[in-house]
Amino acid sequence: MGLSVEYPITRPFGSRWFAPVTYTLAFLLLVVLVVVNTALAGYETVTVFSDSYNATRPLWFHKFLVTQKPEPGTLCDSKLFNVGDTFTTNYSIFQWQVEYIAVANVASSGFAYKGTPLDGCDITSIYIDGDIHSWNMDVTGVMTCKPTDGSYEFTARSSYSISALAGNYHPILGVTGVANPRVATSTPRGDVRPLLINAAAQTAALDVADRIESRLIAQPSTSPVRLSAAVALPWCPQVPAGADCSTKPPTFSIQELDAVYSNTSLVATTNDEIEFNNALITDLYPPMANVVQIVYAGFRVDLGISSPNNILTQEGAWKSTLNTTFPATSTLPAVDSKLAHFLSKPSDFGIPSNSIPLSTSGSAEIRVVYPCKFQQRKKTGSAIIAVISATSAMFTAAWGVFIVIAATFAKRAPRANECLHQCDCIDRSSPEKEFCELSLITQTSPPFLLGFFWSSYICSNIHDSIQFSNAICFAR
Protein backbone atom coordinates (compact mmCIF):
# COMPACT_ATOMS: atom_id res chain seq x y z
CA MET A 1 0.00 0.00 0.00
CA GLY A 2 1.42 3.41 -0.99
CA LEU A 3 1.84 6.45 1.12
CA SER A 4 -1.29 8.43 1.81
CA VAL A 5 -2.42 11.42 3.79
CA GLU A 6 -5.57 10.90 5.74
CA TYR A 7 -8.03 13.13 7.53
CA PRO A 8 -10.64 12.17 10.11
CA ILE A 9 -14.28 11.92 9.21
CA THR A 10 -16.38 14.46 11.07
CA ARG A 11 -19.97 14.44 12.13
CA PRO A 12 -22.12 17.11 13.79
CA PHE A 13 -22.90 17.09 17.51
CA GLY A 14 -26.34 15.74 18.24
CA SER A 15 -27.85 18.66 20.17
CA ARG A 16 -29.50 21.36 18.06
CA TRP A 17 -28.46 24.02 20.62
CA PHE A 18 -24.82 23.04 20.60
CA ALA A 19 -23.83 24.99 17.47
CA PRO A 20 -25.56 28.32 18.35
CA VAL A 21 -24.25 28.25 21.90
CA THR A 22 -20.76 27.29 20.77
CA TYR A 23 -20.49 30.05 18.17
CA THR A 24 -21.93 32.61 20.58
CA LEU A 25 -19.39 31.70 23.26
CA ALA A 26 -16.62 31.65 20.65
CA PHE A 27 -17.54 35.18 19.59
CA LEU A 28 -17.54 36.40 23.18
CA LEU A 29 -14.20 34.72 23.79
CA LEU A 30 -12.80 36.38 20.68
CA VAL A 31 -13.90 39.80 21.94
CA VAL A 32 -12.35 39.15 25.34
CA LEU A 33 -9.09 37.97 23.79
CA VAL A 34 -8.91 41.05 21.57
CA VAL A 35 -9.33 43.33 24.60
CA VAL A 36 -6.82 41.41 26.71
CA ASN A 37 -4.25 41.19 23.96
CA THR A 38 -4.64 44.87 23.19
CA ALA A 39 -3.48 45.50 26.74
CA LEU A 40 -0.80 42.80 26.77
CA ALA A 41 0.57 42.96 23.25
CA GLY A 42 -0.50 46.40 22.03
CA TYR A 43 1.78 48.29 24.43
CA GLU A 44 5.53 48.43 24.79
CA THR A 45 7.85 49.52 27.61
CA VAL A 46 9.65 52.83 27.12
CA THR A 47 11.96 54.86 29.36
CA VAL A 48 10.46 58.13 30.57
CA PHE A 49 12.17 60.55 32.96
CA SER A 50 10.26 61.75 36.00
CA ASP A 51 11.08 63.87 39.04
CA SER A 52 9.05 61.54 41.29
CA TYR A 53 10.28 58.09 42.27
CA ASN A 54 6.69 56.98 42.92
CA ALA A 55 5.44 58.07 39.52
CA THR A 56 2.92 55.84 37.74
CA ARG A 57 0.98 56.12 34.50
CA PRO A 58 -2.61 54.81 34.77
CA LEU A 59 -3.97 53.18 31.63
CA TRP A 60 -7.49 52.22 30.61
CA PHE A 61 -7.02 48.48 31.12
CA HIS A 62 -5.83 48.82 34.73
CA LYS A 63 -9.49 48.98 35.80
CA PHE A 64 -10.11 45.32 35.00
CA LEU A 65 -6.58 43.89 34.72
CA VAL A 66 -5.72 44.52 38.34
CA THR A 67 -2.52 42.49 38.21
CA GLN A 68 -1.16 44.81 35.51
CA LYS A 69 -1.70 47.94 37.62
CA PRO A 70 1.74 49.15 38.78
CA GLU A 71 2.37 50.04 42.40
CA PRO A 72 4.07 53.37 43.22
CA GLY A 73 7.81 52.94 43.51
CA THR A 74 8.04 49.93 41.19
CA LEU A 75 8.53 51.64 37.82
CA CYS A 76 11.46 53.99 38.50
CA ASP A 77 15.13 53.30 39.20
CA SER A 78 16.67 54.73 42.36
CA LYS A 79 19.34 57.43 42.21
CA LEU A 80 22.83 56.35 43.26
CA PHE A 81 24.97 58.82 45.20
CA ASN A 82 28.68 58.57 45.88
CA VAL A 83 31.08 60.83 47.75
CA GLY A 84 31.55 64.04 45.77
CA ASP A 85 28.18 63.97 44.03
CA THR A 86 26.14 67.15 44.20
CA PHE A 87 22.41 67.60 44.61
CA THR A 88 19.74 70.14 45.46
CA THR A 89 16.53 69.80 47.40
CA ASN A 90 13.12 70.60 46.00
CA TYR A 91 13.47 74.09 47.51
CA SER A 92 16.59 74.69 45.35
CA ILE A 93 18.08 77.33 47.64
CA PHE A 94 21.52 75.75 48.17
CA GLN A 95 23.66 73.22 46.33
CA TRP A 96 24.92 70.35 48.46
CA GLN A 97 27.86 68.02 47.98
CA VAL A 98 28.11 64.58 49.56
CA GLU A 99 31.13 64.64 51.88
CA TYR A 100 30.98 61.33 53.69
CA ILE A 101 28.80 58.20 53.64
CA ALA A 102 28.75 56.63 57.08
CA VAL A 103 26.21 53.90 56.28
CA ALA A 104 25.97 52.67 52.69
CA ASN A 105 23.11 50.70 51.19
CA VAL A 106 24.76 50.15 47.79
CA ALA A 107 27.94 48.09 47.83
CA SER A 108 30.27 49.57 50.47
CA SER A 109 30.46 53.23 49.51
CA GLY A 110 27.20 54.52 48.01
CA PHE A 111 23.59 55.00 48.89
CA ALA A 112 20.50 54.68 46.73
CA TYR A 113 17.90 57.39 47.10
CA LYS A 114 14.24 56.62 46.40
CA GLY A 115 12.51 59.94 46.90
CA THR A 116 12.00 59.67 50.66
CA PRO A 117 11.66 62.95 52.59
CA LEU A 118 14.79 64.24 54.30
CA ASP A 119 13.06 64.27 57.68
CA GLY A 120 16.17 62.83 59.31
CA CYS A 121 18.49 65.61 58.14
CA ASP A 122 19.64 68.70 60.01
CA ILE A 123 22.52 71.17 60.16
CA THR A 124 25.19 70.03 62.61
CA SER A 125 28.12 72.34 61.77
CA ILE A 126 28.64 75.83 60.37
CA TYR A 127 31.96 77.35 59.33
CA ILE A 128 32.36 81.11 58.95
CA ASP A 129 35.41 82.94 57.62
CA GLY A 130 35.22 86.74 57.27
CA ASP A 131 37.88 89.17 56.01
CA ILE A 132 37.46 92.90 56.51
CA HIS A 133 40.05 93.66 53.85
CA SER A 134 37.95 92.10 51.10
CA TRP A 135 34.59 92.73 52.75
CA ASN A 136 33.82 89.08 52.17
CA MET A 137 32.50 86.29 54.35
CA ASP A 138 32.60 82.62 53.35
CA VAL A 139 29.97 80.35 54.85
CA THR A 140 29.81 76.56 54.87
CA GLY A 141 27.01 74.48 56.34
CA VAL A 142 27.26 70.74 57.02
CA MET A 143 24.15 68.63 57.33
CA THR A 144 23.92 65.11 58.72
CA CYS A 145 21.22 62.79 57.40
CA LYS A 146 20.03 59.80 59.41
CA PRO A 147 16.79 58.39 57.96
CA THR A 148 14.41 56.85 60.46
CA ASP A 149 14.70 53.44 58.78
CA GLY A 150 18.51 53.52 59.11
CA SER A 151 18.99 52.46 55.50
CA TYR A 152 21.80 54.97 54.96
CA GLU A 153 23.61 57.84 56.65
CA PHE A 154 25.64 60.61 55.07
CA THR A 155 26.90 64.15 55.53
CA ALA A 156 26.85 66.89 52.91
CA ARG A 157 28.04 70.46 52.79
CA SER A 158 27.04 73.66 51.03
CA SER A 159 29.20 76.76 50.67
CA TYR A 160 28.61 80.30 49.47
CA SER A 161 30.09 83.76 49.87
CA ILE A 162 28.60 86.93 51.32
CA SER A 163 30.27 89.98 49.85
CA ALA A 164 29.68 93.72 49.75
CA LEU A 165 31.54 93.88 46.43
CA ALA A 166 29.41 93.65 43.28
CA GLY A 167 32.08 91.77 41.33
CA ASN A 168 32.49 89.03 43.94
CA TYR A 169 29.84 86.70 42.55
CA HIS A 170 29.56 83.52 44.63
CA PRO A 171 25.92 83.62 45.68
CA ILE A 172 23.71 80.88 46.97
CA LEU A 173 22.23 78.63 44.31
CA GLY A 174 18.76 80.11 44.66
CA VAL A 175 19.79 83.53 43.35
CA THR A 176 21.89 82.24 40.47
CA GLY A 177 20.79 83.99 37.30
CA VAL A 178 19.90 87.23 39.07
CA ALA A 179 22.16 90.00 37.78
CA ASN A 180 22.23 91.90 41.07
CA PRO A 181 20.77 89.95 44.01
CA ARG A 182 20.97 92.99 46.29
CA VAL A 183 18.36 94.95 44.31
CA ALA A 184 16.24 92.11 42.87
CA THR A 185 12.77 91.45 44.28
CA SER A 186 12.33 87.92 42.96
CA THR A 187 14.19 85.14 41.20
CA PRO A 188 13.45 83.97 37.63
CA ARG A 189 11.26 81.26 39.23
CA GLY A 190 9.33 83.88 41.20
CA ASP A 191 10.57 82.55 44.55
CA VAL A 192 11.46 85.25 47.08
CA ARG A 193 12.93 82.84 49.66
CA PRO A 194 16.47 82.63 48.21
CA LEU A 195 16.67 86.42 47.88
CA LEU A 196 15.48 87.00 51.43
CA ILE A 197 17.91 84.42 52.88
CA ASN A 198 20.74 85.93 50.86
CA ALA A 199 19.84 89.49 51.88
CA ALA A 200 19.47 88.54 55.55
CA ALA A 201 22.90 86.84 55.58
CA GLN A 202 24.49 89.89 53.91
CA THR A 203 22.91 92.20 56.48
CA ALA A 204 24.17 90.03 59.36
CA ALA A 205 27.66 89.97 57.85
CA LEU A 206 27.54 93.74 57.51
CA ASP A 207 26.87 94.00 61.25
CA VAL A 208 30.10 92.06 61.92
CA ALA A 209 32.06 94.14 59.42
CA ASP A 210 30.83 97.41 60.94
CA ARG A 211 31.75 96.20 64.42
CA ILE A 212 35.26 95.20 63.32
CA GLU A 213 35.70 98.47 61.46
CA SER A 214 34.69 100.47 64.53
CA ARG A 215 37.14 98.51 66.64
CA LEU A 216 39.91 99.07 64.11
CA ILE A 217 39.32 102.79 64.32
CA ALA A 218 39.31 102.75 68.12
CA GLN A 219 42.19 100.28 68.65
CA PRO A 220 43.97 99.51 65.38
CA SER A 221 46.80 97.55 66.98
CA THR A 222 44.59 95.14 68.92
CA SER A 223 41.75 94.63 66.47
CA PRO A 224 41.49 91.64 64.12
CA VAL A 225 41.08 92.01 60.37
CA ARG A 226 39.88 88.46 59.84
CA LEU A 227 37.75 86.09 61.91
CA SER A 228 37.26 82.39 61.37
CA ALA A 229 34.91 80.24 63.46
CA ALA A 230 33.86 76.59 63.62
CA VAL A 231 30.40 76.14 65.15
CA ALA A 232 28.71 72.95 66.32
CA LEU A 233 24.93 72.61 66.55
CA PRO A 234 22.66 69.85 67.91
CA TRP A 235 21.13 67.43 65.45
CA CYS A 236 17.42 68.27 65.64
CA PRO A 237 15.58 67.22 62.46
CA GLN A 238 11.94 67.73 61.58
CA VAL A 239 11.04 64.74 63.75
CA PRO A 240 10.50 64.30 66.59
CA ALA A 241 8.53 67.50 66.94
CA GLY A 242 8.21 69.18 70.31
CA ALA A 243 11.80 68.63 71.42
CA ASP A 244 13.53 71.47 73.22
CA CYS A 245 15.93 71.93 70.32
CA SER A 246 12.98 72.73 68.05
CA THR A 247 10.93 74.90 70.39
CA LYS A 248 13.48 76.90 72.37
CA PRO A 249 15.93 79.37 70.78
CA PRO A 250 18.65 77.41 68.94
CA THR A 251 21.83 76.84 70.88
CA PHE A 252 25.29 76.40 69.41
CA SER A 253 28.85 75.95 70.54
CA ILE A 254 31.84 77.75 69.02
CA GLN A 255 34.43 75.00 68.80
CA GLU A 256 37.19 77.34 67.73
CA LEU A 257 37.52 81.05 67.00
CA ASP A 258 40.59 82.30 65.17
CA ALA A 259 41.54 85.94 64.75
CA VAL A 260 44.11 87.32 62.33
CA TYR A 261 45.52 90.74 63.11
CA SER A 262 46.93 93.43 60.87
CA ASN A 263 50.47 92.30 61.66
CA THR A 264 49.47 88.81 60.35
CA SER A 265 49.60 87.25 63.80
CA LEU A 266 47.06 84.49 64.47
CA VAL A 267 45.33 83.91 67.76
CA ALA A 268 43.35 80.68 68.05
CA THR A 269 40.83 80.25 70.82
CA THR A 270 39.25 76.88 71.47
CA ASN A 271 35.89 76.28 73.04
CA ASP A 272 37.37 75.70 76.50
CA GLU A 273 39.38 78.92 76.34
CA ILE A 274 36.64 81.32 75.21
CA GLU A 275 35.81 83.75 77.99
CA PHE A 276 33.15 86.33 77.30
CA ASN A 277 34.87 88.91 79.49
CA ASN A 278 37.60 89.09 76.87
CA ALA A 279 37.27 92.44 75.11
CA LEU A 280 37.53 90.96 71.61
CA ILE A 281 34.90 88.33 72.32
CA THR A 282 32.64 90.83 74.06
CA ASP A 283 32.76 93.22 71.09
CA LEU A 284 32.31 90.68 68.29
CA TYR A 285 30.34 87.79 69.76
CA PRO A 286 26.83 89.35 69.47
CA PRO A 287 27.02 90.07 65.70
CA MET A 288 28.81 86.76 65.07
CA ALA A 289 26.05 84.95 66.95
CA ASN A 290 23.48 86.65 64.71
CA VAL A 291 25.35 85.45 61.63
CA VAL A 292 25.29 81.88 62.94
CA GLN A 293 21.57 82.05 63.70
CA ILE A 294 20.51 83.52 60.34
CA VAL A 295 22.73 81.16 58.35
CA TYR A 296 21.44 78.22 60.39
CA ALA A 297 17.83 79.23 59.78
CA GLY A 298 18.46 79.67 56.04
CA PHE A 299 20.00 76.22 55.65
CA ARG A 300 17.10 74.68 57.55
CA VAL A 301 14.57 76.32 55.22
CA ASP A 302 16.25 74.46 52.35
CA LEU A 303 15.69 71.23 54.32
CA GLY A 304 12.04 72.09 54.86
CA ILE A 305 12.47 72.38 58.64
CA SER A 306 9.88 74.85 59.83
CA SER A 307 10.31 74.28 63.57
CA PRO A 308 8.83 76.74 66.06
CA ASN A 309 12.27 78.26 66.66
CA ASN A 310 13.17 78.88 63.00
CA ILE A 311 13.50 82.68 62.87
CA LEU A 312 12.76 82.79 59.14
CA THR A 313 9.59 80.70 59.12
CA GLN A 314 7.94 81.67 62.41
CA GLU A 315 6.45 85.09 63.06
CA GLY A 316 8.47 87.03 65.64
CA ALA A 317 10.74 84.09 66.57
CA TRP A 318 13.80 86.23 65.81
CA LYS A 319 12.99 88.61 68.67
CA SER A 320 13.85 85.99 71.30
CA THR A 321 16.80 84.57 69.37
CA LEU A 322 18.85 87.41 67.88
CA ASN A 323 20.84 90.14 69.54
CA THR A 324 18.70 93.08 68.47
CA THR A 325 21.10 95.57 70.08
CA PHE A 326 24.85 95.22 70.48
CA PRO A 327 25.66 96.43 73.99
CA ALA A 328 28.23 99.08 74.77
CA THR A 329 31.68 97.83 75.73
CA SER A 330 34.86 99.47 76.91
CA THR A 331 35.81 99.91 73.29
CA LEU A 332 32.59 100.33 71.32
CA PRO A 333 29.28 102.11 71.86
CA ALA A 334 25.92 100.37 71.77
CA VAL A 335 24.30 100.09 68.35
CA ASP A 336 21.15 98.52 66.93
CA SER A 337 21.43 95.42 64.81
CA LYS A 338 20.84 95.95 61.10
CA LEU A 339 19.64 92.35 60.89
CA ALA A 340 16.89 93.03 63.43
CA HIS A 341 15.86 96.05 61.39
CA PHE A 342 15.84 93.94 58.24
CA LEU A 343 13.57 91.27 59.76
CA SER A 344 11.17 93.83 61.23
CA LYS A 345 10.93 95.99 58.10
CA PRO A 346 12.22 94.09 55.04
CA SER A 347 10.66 96.72 52.74
CA ASP A 348 13.40 99.15 53.83
CA PHE A 349 15.86 96.76 52.16
CA GLY A 350 13.90 96.25 48.94
CA ILE A 351 12.18 93.02 50.05
CA PRO A 352 8.35 92.86 50.07
CA SER A 353 6.95 93.25 53.59
CA ASN A 354 4.81 90.12 53.31
CA SER A 355 7.85 87.95 52.55
CA ILE A 356 8.49 87.23 56.23
CA PRO A 357 7.85 84.68 57.59
CA LEU A 358 8.89 82.30 54.83
CA SER A 359 6.72 79.32 53.98
CA THR A 360 7.71 75.69 53.58
CA SER A 361 5.73 72.70 52.33
CA GLY A 362 7.18 70.07 54.63
CA SER A 363 10.38 68.05 54.74
CA ALA A 364 12.58 68.50 51.70
CA GLU A 365 13.37 65.85 49.15
CA ILE A 366 16.44 65.53 46.98
CA ARG A 367 15.62 66.85 43.53
CA VAL A 368 16.38 63.96 41.22
CA VAL A 369 15.33 62.94 37.71
CA TYR A 370 14.50 59.22 37.74
CA PRO A 371 14.43 56.95 34.69
CA CYS A 372 11.08 55.14 34.76
CA LYS A 373 9.73 52.22 32.74
CA PHE A 374 6.26 53.18 31.50
CA GLN A 375 3.85 51.41 29.14
CA GLN A 376 3.16 53.21 25.87
CA ARG A 377 0.89 52.18 23.00
CA LYS A 378 2.73 50.84 19.98
CA LYS A 379 2.38 52.42 16.59
CA THR A 380 -0.93 51.55 14.97
CA GLY A 381 0.41 49.03 12.46
CA SER A 382 2.62 47.24 14.96
CA ALA A 383 -0.17 47.18 17.54
CA ILE A 384 -2.69 45.64 15.09
CA ILE A 385 -0.27 42.91 13.97
CA ALA A 386 0.70 42.09 17.54
CA VAL A 387 -2.93 41.88 18.70
CA ILE A 388 -4.02 39.75 15.72
CA SER A 389 -1.09 37.34 16.15
CA ALA A 390 -1.64 36.89 19.86
CA THR A 391 -5.42 36.61 19.53
CA SER A 392 -5.33 34.06 16.72
CA ALA A 393 -2.84 31.87 18.57
CA MET A 394 -4.83 31.92 21.78
CA PHE A 395 -8.20 31.48 20.08
CA THR A 396 -6.98 28.54 17.95
CA ALA A 397 -5.56 26.81 20.99
CA ALA A 398 -8.74 27.39 23.00
CA TRP A 399 -10.93 26.14 20.12
CA GLY A 400 -8.90 22.96 19.74
CA VAL A 401 -9.05 22.19 23.44
CA PHE A 402 -12.79 22.85 23.49
CA ILE A 403 -13.48 20.49 20.55
CA VAL A 404 -11.42 17.72 22.10
CA ILE A 405 -13.25 18.05 25.40
CA ALA A 406 -16.68 18.29 23.72
CA ALA A 407 -15.98 15.27 21.51
CA THR A 408 -14.88 13.27 24.55
CA PHE A 409 -18.24 13.84 26.22
CA ALA A 410 -20.19 13.35 22.97
CA LYS A 411 -18.65 9.90 22.36
CA ARG A 412 -20.05 8.66 25.64
CA ALA A 413 -23.59 8.68 24.18
CA PRO A 414 -25.09 5.44 22.67
CA ARG A 415 -24.32 4.85 18.95
CA ALA A 416 -22.04 7.92 19.05
CA ASN A 417 -19.20 5.97 17.45
CA GLU A 418 -21.28 4.39 14.67
CA CYS A 419 -21.43 5.63 11.07
CA LEU A 420 -24.02 8.27 10.40
CA HIS A 421 -25.21 6.16 7.44
CA GLN A 422 -24.02 2.94 5.77
CA CYS A 423 -21.78 4.58 3.17
CA ASP A 424 -19.53 6.07 5.89
CA CYS A 425 -18.32 2.61 6.74
CA ILE A 426 -16.96 1.90 3.24
CA ASP A 427 -13.36 2.71 2.37
CA ARG A 428 -13.24 5.90 0.29
CA SER A 429 -10.79 4.33 -2.22
CA SER A 430 -13.14 1.44 -2.95
CA PRO A 431 -15.57 1.57 -5.98
CA GLU A 432 -18.31 0.54 -3.62
CA LYS A 433 -18.10 3.97 -1.89
CA GLU A 434 -19.34 5.88 -4.97
CA PHE A 435 -21.78 3.13 -5.74
CA CYS A 436 -23.30 3.31 -2.27
CA GLU A 437 -23.66 7.06 -2.27
CA LEU A 438 -25.43 7.10 -5.65
CA SER A 439 -27.69 4.32 -4.50
CA LEU A 440 -28.74 6.41 -1.51
CA ILE A 441 -29.64 9.26 -3.83
CA THR A 442 -31.75 6.91 -5.91
CA GLN A 443 -33.49 5.48 -2.90
CA THR A 444 -34.28 8.82 -1.36
CA SER A 445 -35.56 10.54 -4.55
CA PRO A 446 -39.32 11.08 -4.04
CA PRO A 447 -40.52 11.09 -7.68
CA PHE A 448 -40.36 7.69 -9.38
CA LEU A 449 -39.10 9.11 -12.66
CA LEU A 450 -36.26 10.95 -10.90
CA GLY A 451 -35.28 7.70 -9.20
CA PHE A 452 -35.36 5.93 -12.56
CA PHE A 453 -33.17 8.62 -14.10
CA TRP A 454 -30.54 8.32 -11.36
CA SER A 455 -30.57 4.52 -11.65
CA SER A 456 -29.92 4.77 -15.39
CA TYR A 457 -27.09 7.23 -14.66
CA ILE A 458 -25.52 4.76 -12.27
CA CYS A 459 -25.64 1.85 -14.71
CA SER A 460 -24.28 3.88 -17.59
CA ASN A 461 -21.29 5.34 -15.72
CA ILE A 462 -20.07 2.47 -13.57
CA HIS A 463 -18.31 -0.23 -15.54
CA ASP A 464 -15.25 -0.86 -13.46
CA SER A 465 -17.04 -3.29 -11.19
CA ILE A 466 -19.41 -5.62 -13.13
CA GLN A 467 -20.55 -7.39 -10.03
CA PHE A 468 -21.94 -4.27 -8.38
CA SER A 469 -23.22 -2.84 -11.62
CA ASN A 470 -25.32 -5.89 -12.35
CA ALA A 471 -26.60 -5.93 -8.82
CA ILE A 472 -27.83 -2.34 -8.96
CA CYS A 473 -29.28 -2.68 -12.50
CA PHE A 474 -31.05 -5.88 -11.56
CA ALA A 475 -32.49 -4.11 -8.53
CA ARG A 476 -33.77 -1.44 -10.87
Disulfide bonds with the S-S distance in Angstrom:
Cys76-Cys372 1.89
Cys121-Cys145 1.92
Cys236-Cys245 1.97
Cys419-Cys425 2.20
Cys423-Cys436 2.13
Cys459-Cys473 2.02
